[in-house]
Amino acid sequence: MANLAEELLLLAFNDRTGRNQAYHLDIGLAGAILLELSLLERIDVGDKHIVVIDPRPTGDGLLDEMMQRIHDDKPRKPNAWVPRLSRNLTTRVRDRLVEAGALEHVKDTVLVVFPFNRYQPGTGDTEADALRRLTAAVDTGHSSDPRTGALASLIYILQMERVVFPDRKRRDVRAQLKIIREGSWAGHATKQAIEAASAAVAAAITAAVAASSAAASSN
């Protein structure tokens, strides 16, 4: 089964152009990793610091690597871990999906001269399944399971509603995603993890935007 980071990346890439449409996807993927480990009951954020509570391997190499990094370090808050885990994460998750066949790497050119890469749908139904679950949740304003609720929360915090639901009114979709995010579909520990990860992703995005603006103004 695909992890949350893989589902999020597949939803972020346009099926026709093969290009990423989401801003700050690296940061969102780091939040997805933390939420996945929380759903698997490998980490806990009960005291507002992330700690590993079950170091057994998950069977997913990327998740196990990230969990080991957390385990080997001192307890840190989610807003400290998100930027640490986010570095080069889009490339890593994308390449995993290419290797698994869920994405196809297509080398193309612009004006016959300038090369660029596209990543279009490959085999499997991971993206279709994620979209089906999200669509049902948005239609009803309720998530039937914690995984879908966590994915909806990530879509909301990254403001990806236009990317995922391009044919719907953005305001309406965003309102439904907010209802899902604030719903009672998760237990206390999962809810706590989602709130902490969402806040950390939002803080990291704000910091990235501020750094970009400062760099632009200095040029």
LOTORGU-852433 format. One record per atom (N, C-alpha, C, O): residue in one letter; z, y, x. Coordinates in steps of 0.1 Angstrom, whole numbers, plus 5000, padded with zeros to 4 digits. Atoms other than C-alpha are relative to their C-alpha. Layout:
BEGIN
AZYX
...
***
This chain:
BEGIN
M500049885008
M500050005000
M500050135009
M500750135019
A500049874993
A499250355012
A501350074999
A502050074989
N498849925001
N502050585021
N499750144994
N498550174992
L500249875007
L502550935006
L499150095009
L498350165003
A500849914992
A501051105036
A498549974999
A497750064999
E501450045001
E497850905033
E499450044986
E498350084986
E500449955013
E497650974996
E499750155000
E498750194994
L500149854999
L498151345002
L498850045007
L498050135003
L501249964992
L495451365028
L498749964993
L497850044993
L501250045008
L492951175007
L499750104989
L498550134986
L500149915011
L493551414978
L499550145006
L498950224999
A500349874994
A493151715002
A498650015005
A498050125005
F501450004995
F489751615015
F499049994988
F499149914979
N501049995011
N486751704993
N499049885002
N498549855012
D500850135000
D484851384984
D498550035003
D497849955009
R501449974998
R481451564985
R499850065014
R498850025021
T500349944987
T481751785016
T500749935012
T500349945023
G499350074990
G484151565035
G500950085009
G501250055020
R499249914992
R486251855046
R501450024993
R501550014981
N498749975005
N489951935042
N500050144993
N499550244998
Q499949875009
Q490552195014
Q501450054999
Q501650164993
A498649965001
A494352225018
A500450095012
A500050065023
Y499449924989
Y496152495038
Y501349935005
Y502049884997
H498750054994
H498952385062
H500249854996
H501349814993
L499850145003
L498252015056
L500949935009
L501649845005
D499150064990
D499951915088
D501550014995
D502249914995
I498749985004
I503152065074
I500349914987
I501449854986
G499850085012
G502751895040
G500149855003
G500949784997
L499950144996
L502151555057
L501349975006
L501949865004
A498750024995
A505351595076
A501149984989
A502049904990
G499250025012
G507151645043
G499849874994
G500849814989
A500350135007
A505451345029
A500649885008
A501149795002
I499450104992
I506651135059
I501549994997
I502149884995
L498650005003
L510251235052
L500349954987
L501349874985
L499850055014
L509951165015
L499849855000
L500549784993
E500250145000
E508450825022
E501149925006
E501649825001
L498950064994
L511250735045
L501350004991
L502149914991
S498949995010
S513750855019
S499849904989
S500849834985
L500350105011
L512050644991
L500349865005
L500749774997
L499850134995
L512250345014
L501549985004
L501849875009
E498650004997
E515950425019
E500349975015
E501249905018
R499850004986
R515650455056
R500750125006
R501450115016
I499349884995
I516850805060
I500850064988
I500650034976
D499249945010
D519451015041
D500250155004
D500350185015
V499849854998
V519851395037
V501250044992
V501350164988
G498949975009
G523151385018
G500850115005
G501450194997
D499249894995
D524951625042
D499150125005
D499550205013
K501049904997
K521751845045
K499549985014
K498650065018
H500650044987
H521051675079
H499349874998
H499949784991
I500750135001
I518551395082
I500649905010
I500749935022
V499550104991
V520151075095
V499349874996
V499049854984
V500650135003
V518650725097
V501249914996
V502249895003
I498950095005
I520750485076
I499649855000
I500449764999
D500550144998
D518550175080
D498850005010
D497750045006
P501149984990
P516550155112
P499049885001
P498249875010
R500950125000
R514749825103
R498650054999
R498350154992
P501449965001
P510949855108
P499549994985
P499949914978
T500650005013
T509049945077
T498749924999
T498249884988
G501350074999
G505849765088
G498950105001
G497750065002
D501049904998
D504050095090
D500250075013
D501350135015
G499849954986
G503550205126
G500350155001
G501250195008
L499849865000
L503450575119
L501450044995
L502250125001
L498749985006
L506550575097
L501149955010
L502150025011
D499050054991
D508450365122
D500150095012
D501250115017
E499949914988
E507550595151
E500850134996
E501650175004
M499349885004
M508750905131
M501549974998
M502450055001
M498650035002
M511950725121
M500749985013
M501950025014
Q499450024987
Q512650625157
Q500350145006
Q501350155013
R499849864995
R512250995167
R501250064994
R502050125001
I498949945007
I514751095141
I501349935005
I502449995007
H498850084996
H517150805151
H500450045014
H501750045017
D499649974986
D517050895188
D500450145003
D501050175013
D499749864998
D517651265183
D501450024993
D501949944986
K498849965007
K520751445170
K499750034986
K498550064983
P500349975014
P521051505133
P499550154999
P500150245004
R500649875002
R518851795123
R499750024985
R499649924977
K500349975014
K518151975090
K498549974998
K497749975007
P501550025002
P514751905073
P499150115005
P498050085010
N500849894996
N513552245081
N499850015015
N499050085021
A500250024986
A513952155118
A499049895003
A498349895013
W500850114998
W512251825115
W498550024996
W497649965002
V501449995005
V509151925095
V499150065010
V498049995013
P501049954990
P507552145122
P499949905012
P498849895018
R500150094989
R508451885148
R499149884997
R498349845006
L500850125003
L506851595130
L498550044996
L497749954996
S501349965005
S503851805118
S498950015011
S497750015007
R501049974989
R502051845152
R499049895000
R499349775002
N501250094999
N498551685151
N500149894989
N499449794990
L499850105009
L499651495120
L498749974991
L498449864987
T501250025008
T496451555100
T499049915007
T498449825001
T500950094993
T494351405127
T500449865001
T499649775000
R499550144999
R496551105131
R499949924987
R499549814987
V500150075013
V496751025094
V498549984996
V498249874991
R501450015003
R493051095090
R499349885007
R498649805002
D500650114991
D492150855119
D500549874995
D499749774996
R499550135006
R494350585104
R499249964988
R498849844986
L500850045012
L492450605071
L498649965004
L498049884997
V501350044995
V489150595090
V500049855005
V499249775002
E499850134995
E490350285108
E500249894989
E499749784990
A499850095012
A491450125075
A498849994991
A498849904982
G501250005009
G488050205059
G500250084988
G499250094980
A499849915012
A489550445033
A499250135001
A498950194991
L500849894997
L487650725049
L498849965009
L499049875018
E501250024991
E484150725065
E499850125008
E499650235003
H500249894991
H483650945096
H498450025001
H497749935005
V501549974999
V480151115093
V499850115009
V500450225007
K500349894991
K478851315122
K498750074994
K497750014991
D501049935006
D476651595109
D499750135009
D500450155019
T500349884992
T475051925122
T499850114990
T499450094978
V500349875007
V474752285109
V498850065007
V498850085019
L501249944994
L471352445114
L499449915011
L498849965021
V500550104991
V470352125133
V500650005014
V500449915022
V499549994987
V472252245163
V501549985002
V501949915011
F498649994998
F475952285157
F500749874993
F500549854981
P499450135005
P477851945153
P501350034992
P502150124996
F498749995007
F480651905128
F500349864994
F499349784992
N499650145006
N482551605113
N500450014986
N501050114981
R499650015014
R482851505077
R500749874998
R500449775005
Y499350125003
Y485251245063
Y499949984985
Y500650044977
Q500350025014
Q484051105030
Q500649874996
Q501049785004
P499450125006
P485350835007
P499449875006
P498249855007
G500450134996
G485250485021
G500249894990
G500049914978
T499750115009
T486350155006
T501450024995
T502250095000
G498650005005
G489450094985
G500150104989
G499350194987
D499849925012
D490950274955
D501350085002
D501950124992
T498749934998
T493950454971
T499950144994
T500950184987
E500149875006
E492750804962
E499950004985
E500550084978
A500250015015
A491650704927
A501349964994
A501650014983
D498750035006
D495050544921
D501050115000
D501750144990
A499149884999
A496950854933
A499650104990
A500550164983
L500549905010
L494751074911
L500349964986
L500750044978
R499750065014
R495250844881
R501450034997
R501850074986
R498549985002
R499050864885
R500350144998
R501150184989
L499749865001
L499051234890
L499450064987
L500150144980
T500649955013
T496751294860
T500849964988
T501150054980
A499250045011
A498951094837
A501350085000
A501850124990
A498749924999
A502051284850
A499750154995
A500550204988
V500349865004
V500351624845
V499750014985
V500150104979
D500350015014
D499051524811
D501350004991
D501450064980
T498750025008
T502651434799
T501150095005
T502150104998
G498949934995
G504751654821
G501149925005
G502349965006
H498950094996
H506651354832
H499449895010
H498349845008
S500450114991
S506451114862
S500749874996
S501949874993
S499550145004
S506850744855
S500749945012
S501449835010
D499450064988
D508050674891
D500350105010
D499650205011
P499649904989
P509650844921
P498950035009
P498750155014
R501149984990
R506550804943
R499150114994
R498750205001
T500949905007
T504350994918
T500750144999
T500050245001
G499249885001
G507051254913
G500050075014
G499950195014
A499949944986
A507351304951
A498650065003
A498550175009
L501349954997
L503551344954
L499750124992
L499150224997
A500249885008
A503451594925
A500750125006
A500350235006
S499249894993
S506151794943
S499350055012
S499350175014
L500849964989
L504051804974
L498850084996
L498550185003
I501249935005
I500951914955
I500550144996
I499850244998
Y499549875005
Y503052194939
Y500450095012
Y500050205012
I499549914990
I504652324971
I498950045010
I498950155015
L501149974992
L501352314990
L498950084992
L497950124998
Q501049935009
Q499552484960
Q498649945001
Q497650015002
M501250085000
M496952214960
M499449974986
M498549894985
E500450045014
E496552204922
E498550034998
E497849954991
R501449975002
R493052364924
R499249905008
R498049875004
V500750114992
V492052104951
V500049874992
V498949814991
V499950135006
V493251804931
V499450014986
V498849914981
F500549995014
F492351934896
F499050124999
F499450224992
P500949895000
P489352164901
P499450044987
P499050164985
D500649975013
D488152144865
D501050054990
D500750064978
R499049965009
R491452244850
R500550145003
R500350195014
K499549874997
K493152584846
K501249995010
K502149915007
R499050014989
R495252634877
R501450034994
R502449964998
R498649965005
R498152804858
R500649894992
R501849864993
D499550105009
D498452524833
D500449885009
D501549825006
V499650114992
V498452254860
V501250035008
V502149945009
R498849974992
R500952434881
R501250004992
R502349964997
A498850015008
A503252474852
A500549864997
A501749834997
Q499650145002
Q503152104845
Q500549935013
Q501549865012
L499550054987
L503652024882
L501550045002
L502349975007
K498749954999
K506752244881
K501049924991
K502149894995
I499250085009
I508052054851
I500349865006
I501549825005
I499850134993
I507551724869
I501050015011
I501949935012
R499149994989
R509251844900
R501450024996
R502349985004
E498749985004
E512251954881
E500649904990
E501749914985
G499750105009
G512351654859
G501149905004
G501649915015
S498950104998
S514851364857
S499549865004
S500149765000
W500650134997
W512651084871
W500649945012
W500349825015
A499550064987
A514551034903
A501650005000
A502250084993
G498650014998
G518050934912
G500550125009
G499750205014
H499449884993
H520451184929
H499550015015
H499150125019
A500350004986
A519651084965
A498550035002
A498250115011
T501449974999
T515851094959
T499850144997
T499050215003
K500149865004
K516151424941
K500450095011
K499850205014
Q499549924989
Q518151564970
Q499050015011
Q498850115017
A500950014989
A515651444995
A498750094997
A498250165006
I501249935004
I512751594976
I500250155000
I499450235005
E499749865000
E514451934972
E500150055015
E499650165018
A499849974986
A515351935009
A498650015007
A498350105015
A501350014993
A511851835021
A499150114995
A498450175002
S500849895006
S510152084997
S500450135006
S499550215009
A499549884994
A512352365010
A499550015014
A499250125019
A500450004985
A511552265046
A498550035001
A498150105010
V501449985000
V507852255039
V499650154997
V498850215004
A500249865004
A507952595022
A500450095012
A499750195015
A499549924989
A509952745051
A499049995012
A498750095018
A501050024989
A507452595077
A498750084997
A498150135006
I501249935004
I504552735058
I500250165002
I499350225007
T499749854999
T506153085056
T500050045015
T499550145018
A499949974985
A506853075094
A498649995006
A498350085014
A501350014994
A503252965101
A499150124996
A498450185004
V500749885004
V501853245080
V500450135007
V499650215011
A499449894993
A504153495096
A499550015015
A499150115020
A500450014986
A503153375131
A498550045001
A498150115010
S501449975000
S499453395122
S499750154998
S498850215004
S500249865003
S499753745108
S500450095012
S499850185016
A499649924988
A501653865139
A499049995011
A498750085018
A501050024990
A499053715162
A498750084997
A498150145006
A501249925004
A496253885142
A500250155002
A499350225007
S499749854998
S497954225143
S500150045014
S499950165017
S499949974986
S498454205180
S498650005008
S498550055019
N501350004994
N494754155187
N499250134997
N498150145002
***
